[in-house]
Amino acid sequence: MDRFNPVYDAVELSLYHAGGTKDPLVTKYPGLLGTCDVLIPVTPVW
């Protein structure tokens, strides 16, 4: 498990508006998605 925390703190939120991040996982995930042949999202449907 990678311990990704989806909650913005004040610093992360200020960076978000400029298109930045301090979380290395936020830059890692798009790169991983770019290498996928198939993506199967598993989400709850309420």
C-alpha distance matrix in Angstrom:
0.0 3.8 5.8 8.3 11.5 13.9 16.9 19.6 21.4 25.0 24.3 21.7 24.1 27.0 25.2 24.3 28.0 28.6 25.9 23.8 20.5 19.3 15.5 14.7 11.9 14.8 16.8 14.2 13.5 17.2 17.8 15.3 17.0 20.3 19.8 19.2 22.2 21.0 18.8 18.4 17.3 16.5 17.6 19.8 23.4 25.5
3.8 0.0 3.8 5.6 9.2 11.8 14.7 16.9 18.6 22.0 20.9 18.3 21.0 23.6 21.7 21.0 24.7 25.2 22.5 20.2 16.9 15.5 11.8 11.0 8.3 11.5 13.4 11.2 11.0 14.9 15.4 13.6 15.6 18.7 18.6 18.6 22.0 21.2 18.8 19.0 17.7 17.5 18.4 20.8 24.3 26.3
5.8 3.8 0.0 3.8 6.3 9.5 11.8 14.3 15.8 19.4 18.8 16.5 19.0 21.9 20.5 19.9 23.6 24.4 22.2 19.8 16.3 14.7 11.2 11.7 9.4 11.9 14.7 13.3 13.0 16.7 17.9 16.5 18.1 21.3 21.7 21.5 24.9 23.7 21.0 20.8 18.9 18.3 18.4 20.3 23.8 25.4
8.3 5.6 3.8 0.0 3.8 6.3 9.1 11.4 13.4 16.9 16.4 13.6 15.8 18.8 17.3 16.4 20.1 21.0 18.7 16.6 13.2 12.3 8.8 9.7 7.0 8.7 11.9 11.2 10.5 13.9 15.7 14.7 15.8 19.0 20.0 19.9 23.3 22.2 19.2 19.3 17.1 16.9 16.7 18.9 22.1 23.7
11.5 9.2 6.3 3.8 0.0 3.8 5.6 8.2 10.2 13.9 13.9 11.4 13.3 16.5 15.7 14.8 18.4 19.8 18.0 16.0 12.7 11.8 9.0 11.3 9.4 10.0 13.6 13.8 13.1 16.0 18.2 17.7 18.4 21.5 23.0 22.8 26.1 24.8 21.6 21.4 18.7 18.4 17.4 19.0 22.0 23.1
13.9 11.8 9.5 6.3 3.8 0.0 3.8 6.6 9.7 13.1 13.6 10.5 11.4 15.0 14.4 12.7 16.0 17.9 16.0 14.8 12.0 12.3 9.9 12.4 10.3 9.5 13.3 14.0 12.7 14.8 17.7 17.5 17.5 20.5 22.4 22.1 25.2 23.6 20.2 20.0 17.0 16.9 15.5 17.1 19.7 20.7
16.9 14.7 11.8 9.1 5.6 3.8 0.0 3.8 6.5 10.0 11.3 8.9 9.4 13.1 13.4 12.1 15.0 17.3 16.3 15.0 12.3 12.4 11.0 14.2 12.9 11.9 15.6 16.9 16.0 17.9 20.8 21.0 21.0 23.8 25.9 25.7 28.9 27.3 23.8 23.6 20.4 20.2 18.3 19.4 21.7 22.2
19.6 16.9 14.3 11.4 8.2 6.6 3.8 0.0 3.8 6.6 7.8 5.5 5.7 9.3 9.9 9.0 11.8 14.1 13.6 12.3 9.9 10.4 10.1 13.8 13.4 11.7 15.0 17.1 16.7 18.1 20.9 21.8 21.8 24.2 26.6 26.9 30.1 28.9 25.5 25.8 22.7 23.0 21.1 22.4 24.4 24.9
21.4 18.6 15.8 13.4 10.2 9.7 6.5 3.8 0.0 3.8 5.6 5.3 6.1 8.7 10.0 10.4 12.8 14.8 15.0 13.2 10.9 10.4 11.1 14.9 15.3 14.1 17.0 19.2 19.4 20.9 23.5 24.5 24.9 27.1 29.5 30.0 33.3 32.3 29.0 29.3 26.3 26.5 24.7 25.8 27.9 28.2
25.0 22.0 19.4 16.9 13.9 13.1 10.0 6.6 3.8 0.0 3.8 5.6 5.2 6.3 8.7 9.9 11.3 13.2 14.4 12.9 11.4 11.3 13.1 16.8 17.8 16.2 18.6 21.3 21.8 22.8 25.3 26.7 27.1 28.9 31.6 32.3 35.6 34.8 31.6 32.1 29.1 29.5 27.7 28.8 30.6 30.8
24.3 20.9 18.8 16.4 13.9 13.6 11.3 7.8 5.6 3.8 0.0 3.8 5.4 5.2 6.3 8.6 10.5 11.3 12.4 10.2 8.7 8.2 10.7 14.2 15.8 14.3 16.2 19.1 20.1 21.0 23.2 24.9 25.6 27.2 29.7 30.9 34.3 33.8 30.9 31.8 29.1 29.9 28.5 30.0 32.0 32.6
21.7 18.3 16.5 13.6 11.4 10.5 8.9 5.5 5.3 5.6 3.8 0.0 3.8 5.5 5.1 6.1 9.0 10.1 10.1 8.0 5.9 6.4 8.1 11.7 12.8 10.9 13.1 16.0 16.6 17.5 19.8 21.5 22.0 23.6 26.2 27.2 30.6 30.1 27.1 28.1 25.4 26.3 25.0 26.8 28.8 29.7
24.1 21.0 19.0 15.8 13.3 11.4 9.4 5.7 6.1 5.2 5.4 3.8 0.0 3.8 5.4 5.0 6.8 9.1 9.8 9.1 8.4 9.9 11.5 14.9 15.5 13.0 15.3 18.3 18.4 18.8 21.5 23.3 23.2 24.8 27.7 28.5 31.6 30.8 27.8 28.5 25.7 26.6 24.9 26.4 27.9 28.5
27.0 23.6 21.9 18.8 16.5 15.0 13.1 9.3 8.7 6.3 5.2 5.5 3.8 0.0 3.8 5.4 5.7 7.1 9.1 8.4 8.8 10.4 13.0 16.1 17.4 14.9 16.4 19.9 20.4 20.4 22.9 25.0 25.1 26.3 29.3 30.4 33.6 33.2 30.3 31.4 28.7 29.9 28.4 30.0 31.4 32.1
25.2 21.7 20.5 17.3 15.7 14.4 13.4 9.9 10.0 8.7 6.3 5.1 5.4 3.8 0.0 3.8 5.5 5.2 6.3 4.7 5.5 7.7 10.4 13.1 14.7 12.1 13.1 16.6 17.5 17.3 19.5 21.9 22.2 23.1 26.1 27.5 30.7 30.6 28.0 29.4 27.1 28.6 27.5 29.5 31.1 32.2
24.3 21.0 19.9 16.4 14.8 12.7 12.1 9.0 10.4 9.9 8.6 6.1 5.0 5.4 3.8 0.0 3.8 5.3 4.9 5.2 6.2 9.4 10.9 13.5 14.1 10.9 12.3 15.8 15.9 15.4 18.1 20.3 20.0 21.1 24.2 25.3 28.4 28.0 25.2 26.5 24.0 25.7 24.4 26.4 27.8 29.0
28.0 24.7 23.6 20.1 18.4 16.0 15.0 11.8 12.8 11.3 10.5 9.0 6.8 5.7 5.5 3.8 0.0 3.8 5.5 7.4 9.5 12.6 14.6 17.0 17.8 14.4 15.4 19.0 19.0 18.0 20.7 23.2 22.6 23.3 26.7 27.8 30.6 30.2 27.6 28.9 26.5 28.2 26.8 28.6 29.6 30.6
28.6 25.2 24.4 21.0 19.8 17.9 17.3 14.1 14.8 13.2 11.3 10.1 9.1 7.1 5.2 5.3 3.8 0.0 3.8 5.6 8.8 11.9 14.3 16.1 17.5 14.3 14.4 18.2 18.9 17.6 19.7 22.6 22.4 22.6 25.9 27.5 30.4 30.5 28.2 30.0 27.9 29.9 28.9 31.1 32.2 33.5
25.9 22.5 22.2 18.7 18.0 16.0 16.3 13.6 15.0 14.4 12.4 10.1 9.8 9.1 6.3 4.9 5.5 3.8 0.0 3.8 7.1 10.7 12.3 13.7 14.7 11.2 11.1 14.8 15.3 13.8 16.0 18.9 18.6 18.8 22.1 23.7 26.6 26.8 24.5 26.5 24.6 26.8 26.1 28.6 29.8 31.4
23.8 20.2 19.8 16.6 16.0 14.8 15.0 12.3 13.2 12.9 10.2 8.0 9.1 8.4 4.7 5.2 7.4 5.6 3.8 0.0 3.8 7.1 9.2 10.6 12.3 9.4 9.3 13.1 14.2 13.6 15.3 18.1 18.5 19.0 21.9 23.7 27.0 27.2 25.0 26.9 25.0 27.0 26.4 29.0 30.7 32.3
20.5 16.9 16.3 13.2 12.7 12.0 12.3 9.9 10.9 11.4 8.7 5.9 8.4 8.8 5.5 6.2 9.5 8.8 7.1 3.8 0.0 3.8 5.5 7.7 9.4 7.1 7.9 11.3 12.6 13.0 14.8 17.0 17.8 18.9 21.4 23.0 26.5 26.5 24.1 25.7 23.7 25.3 24.8 27.2 29.3 30.9
19.3 15.5 14.7 12.3 11.8 12.3 12.4 10.4 10.4 11.3 8.2 6.4 9.9 10.4 7.7 9.4 12.6 11.9 10.7 7.1 3.8 0.0 3.8 6.4 9.0 8.2 9.1 11.7 13.7 14.9 16.1 18.0 19.4 20.7 22.8 24.5 28.1 28.2 25.8 27.3 25.3 26.6 26.1 28.5 30.9 32.4
15.5 11.8 11.2 8.8 9.0 9.9 11.0 10.1 11.1 13.1 10.7 8.1 11.5 13.0 10.4 10.9 14.6 14.3 12.3 9.2 5.5 3.8 0.0 3.8 5.4 5.6 7.3 9.1 10.7 12.7 14.0 15.2 16.8 18.6 20.3 21.7 25.4 25.3 22.8 24.1 22.2 23.3 23.1 25.6 28.3 29.9
14.7 11.0 11.7 9.7 11.3 12.4 14.2 13.8 14.9 16.8 14.2 11.7 14.9 16.1 13.1 13.5 17.0 16.1 13.7 10.6 7.7 6.4 3.8 0.0 3.8 5.4 5.4 6.2 8.9 11.0 11.4 12.6 14.8 16.3 17.6 19.4 23.1 23.5 21.4 23.2 21.9 23.2 23.6 26.5 29.2 31.3
11.9 8.3 9.4 7.0 9.4 10.3 12.9 13.4 15.3 17.8 15.8 12.8 15.5 17.4 14.7 14.1 17.8 17.5 14.7 12.3 9.4 9.0 5.4 3.8 0.0 3.8 5.3 4.7 6.0 9.0 9.9 10.3 12.2 14.4 15.6 16.8 20.5 20.4 18.1 19.6 18.2 19.5 20.0 22.9 25.7 27.9
14.8 11.5 11.9 8.7 10.0 9.5 11.9 11.7 14.1 16.2 14.3 10.9 13.0 14.9 12.1 10.9 14.4 14.3 11.2 9.4 7.1 8.2 5.6 5.4 3.8 0.0 3.8 5.5 5.8 7.4 9.5 10.6 11.5 13.5 15.6 16.7 20.2 20.1 17.6 19.2 17.5 19.2 19.3 22.2 24.6 26.7
16.8 13.4 14.7 11.9 13.6 13.3 15.6 15.0 17.0 18.6 16.2 13.1 15.3 16.4 13.1 12.3 15.4 14.4 11.1 9.3 7.9 9.1 7.3 5.4 5.3 3.8 0.0 3.8 5.8 6.2 7.1 9.3 10.8 11.7 13.8 15.7 19.3 19.8 17.9 20.2 19.1 21.3 21.9 25.0 27.3 29.7
14.2 11.2 13.3 11.2 13.8 14.0 16.9 17.1 19.2 21.3 19.1 16.0 18.3 19.9 16.6 15.8 19.0 18.2 14.8 13.1 11.3 11.7 9.1 6.2 4.7 5.5 3.8 0.0 3.8 5.8 5.5 6.5 8.9 10.3 11.5 13.3 17.0 17.7 16.0 18.3 17.7 19.7 20.8 24.2 26.7 29.4
13.5 11.0 13.0 10.5 13.1 12.7 16.0 16.7 19.4 21.8 20.1 16.6 18.4 20.4 17.5 15.9 19.0 18.9 15.3 14.2 12.6 13.7 10.7 8.9 6.0 5.8 5.8 3.8 0.0 3.8 5.4 5.1 6.2 8.7 10.2 11.0 14.7 14.7 12.6 14.7 13.9 16.1 17.2 20.7 23.1 25.9
17.2 14.9 16.7 13.9 16.0 14.8 17.9 18.1 20.9 22.8 21.0 17.5 18.8 20.4 17.3 15.4 18.0 17.6 13.8 13.6 13.0 14.9 12.7 11.0 9.0 7.4 6.2 5.8 3.8 0.0 3.8 5.4 5.0 6.2 9.0 10.2 13.6 14.0 12.2 14.9 14.4 17.2 18.4 21.9 23.8 26.7
17.8 15.4 17.9 15.7 18.2 17.7 20.8 20.9 23.5 25.3 23.2 19.8 21.5 22.9 19.5 18.1 20.7 19.7 16.0 15.3 14.8 16.1 14.0 11.4 9.9 9.5 7.1 5.5 5.4 3.8 0.0 3.8 5.4 5.1 6.8 9.3 12.8 14.1 13.3 16.4 16.6 19.4 21.1 24.7 26.8 29.8
15.3 13.6 16.5 14.7 17.7 17.5 21.0 21.8 24.5 26.7 24.9 21.5 23.3 25.0 21.9 20.3 23.2 22.6 18.9 18.1 17.0 18.0 15.2 12.6 10.3 10.6 9.3 6.5 5.1 5.4 3.8 0.0 3.8 5.4 5.4 6.9 10.6 11.6 10.8 13.7 14.2 16.8 18.9 22.6 24.9 28.1
17.0 15.6 18.1 15.8 18.4 17.5 21.0 21.8 24.9 27.1 25.6 22.0 23.2 25.1 22.2 20.0 22.6 22.4 18.6 18.5 17.8 19.4 16.8 14.8 12.2 11.5 10.8 8.9 6.2 5.0 5.4 3.8 0.0 3.8 5.4 5.3 8.7 9.1 7.9 11.0 11.6 14.7 16.8 20.5 22.3 25.6
20.3 18.7 21.3 19.0 21.5 20.5 23.8 24.2 27.1 28.9 27.2 23.6 24.8 26.3 23.1 21.1 23.3 22.6 18.8 19.0 18.9 20.7 18.6 16.3 14.4 13.5 11.7 10.3 8.7 6.2 5.1 5.4 3.8 0.0 3.8 5.6 8.4 10.1 10.1 13.7 14.7 18.1 20.1 23.9 25.4 28.7
19.8 18.6 21.7 20.0 23.0 22.4 25.9 26.6 29.5 31.6 29.7 26.2 27.7 29.3 26.1 24.2 26.7 25.9 22.1 21.9 21.4 22.8 20.3 17.6 15.6 15.6 13.8 11.5 10.2 9.0 6.8 5.4 5.4 3.8 0.0 3.8 6.7 9.2 10.1 13.7 15.5 18.5 21.1 24.9 26.7 30.2
19.2 18.6 21.5 19.9 22.8 22.1 25.7 26.9 30.0 32.3 30.9 27.2 28.5 30.4 27.5 25.3 27.8 27.5 23.7 23.7 23.0 24.5 21.7 19.4 16.8 16.7 15.7 13.3 11.0 10.2 9.3 6.9 5.3 5.6 3.8 0.0 3.8 5.5 6.6 10.1 12.4 15.4 18.3 22.0 23.7 27.3
22.2 22.0 24.9 23.3 26.1 25.2 28.9 30.1 33.3 35.6 34.3 30.6 31.6 33.6 30.7 28.4 30.6 30.4 26.6 27.0 26.5 28.1 25.4 23.1 20.5 20.2 19.3 17.0 14.7 13.6 12.8 10.6 8.7 8.4 6.7 3.8 0.0 3.8 6.9 10.2 13.2 16.3 19.4 22.9 24.2 27.9
21.0 21.2 23.7 22.2 24.8 23.6 27.3 28.9 32.3 34.8 33.8 30.1 30.8 33.2 30.6 28.0 30.2 30.5 26.8 27.2 26.5 28.2 25.3 23.5 20.4 20.1 19.8 17.7 14.7 14.0 14.1 11.6 9.1 10.1 9.2 5.5 3.8 0.0 3.8 6.6 9.8 12.8 16.0 19.4 20.5 24.3
18.8 18.8 21.0 19.2 21.6 20.2 23.8 25.5 29.0 31.6 30.9 27.1 27.8 30.3 28.0 25.2 27.6 28.2 24.5 25.0 24.1 25.8 22.8 21.4 18.1 17.6 17.9 16.0 12.6 12.2 13.3 10.8 7.9 10.1 10.1 6.6 6.9 3.8 0.0 3.8 6.3 9.6 12.5 16.0 17.4 21.0
18.4 19.0 20.8 19.3 21.4 20.0 23.6 25.8 29.3 32.1 31.8 28.1 28.5 31.4 29.4 26.5 28.9 30.0 26.5 26.9 25.7 27.3 24.1 23.2 19.6 19.2 20.2 18.3 14.7 14.9 16.4 13.7 11.0 13.7 13.7 10.1 10.2 6.6 3.8 0.0 3.8 6.4 9.6 12.9 14.3 18.0
17.3 17.7 18.9 17.1 18.7 17.0 20.4 22.7 26.3 29.1 29.1 25.4 25.7 28.7 27.1 24.0 26.5 27.9 24.6 25.0 23.7 25.3 22.2 21.9 18.2 17.5 19.1 17.7 13.9 14.4 16.6 14.2 11.6 14.7 15.5 12.4 13.2 9.8 6.3 3.8 0.0 3.8 6.2 9.8 11.3 15.0
16.5 17.5 18.3 16.9 18.4 16.9 20.2 23.0 26.5 29.5 29.9 26.3 26.6 29.9 28.6 25.7 28.2 29.9 26.8 27.0 25.3 26.6 23.3 23.2 19.5 19.2 21.3 19.7 16.1 17.2 19.4 16.8 14.7 18.1 18.5 15.4 16.3 12.8 9.6 6.4 3.8 0.0 3.8 7.0 9.3 12.7
17.6 18.4 18.4 16.7 17.4 15.5 18.3 21.1 24.7 27.7 28.5 25.0 24.9 28.4 27.5 24.4 26.8 28.9 26.1 26.4 24.8 26.1 23.1 23.6 20.0 19.3 21.9 20.8 17.2 18.4 21.1 18.9 16.8 20.1 21.1 18.3 19.4 16.0 12.5 9.6 6.2 3.8 0.0 3.8 6.4 9.5
19.8 20.8 20.3 18.9 19.0 17.1 19.4 22.4 25.8 28.8 30.0 26.8 26.4 30.0 29.5 26.4 28.6 31.1 28.6 29.0 27.2 28.5 25.6 26.5 22.9 22.2 25.0 24.2 20.7 21.9 24.7 22.6 20.5 23.9 24.9 22.0 22.9 19.4 16.0 12.9 9.8 7.0 3.8 0.0 3.8 6.2
23.4 24.3 23.8 22.1 22.0 19.7 21.7 24.4 27.9 30.6 32.0 28.8 27.9 31.4 31.1 27.8 29.6 32.2 29.8 30.7 29.3 30.9 28.3 29.2 25.7 24.6 27.3 26.7 23.1 23.8 26.8 24.9 22.3 25.4 26.7 23.7 24.2 20.5 17.4 14.3 11.3 9.3 6.4 3.8 0.0 3.8
25.5 26.3 25.4 23.7 23.1 20.7 22.2 24.9 28.2 30.8 32.6 29.7 28.5 32.1 32.2 29.0 30.6 33.5 31.4 32.3 30.9 32.4 29.9 31.3 27.9 26.7 29.7 29.4 25.9 26.7 29.8 28.1 25.6 28.7 30.2 27.3 27.9 24.3 21.0 18.0 15.0 12.7 9.5 6.2 3.8 0.0
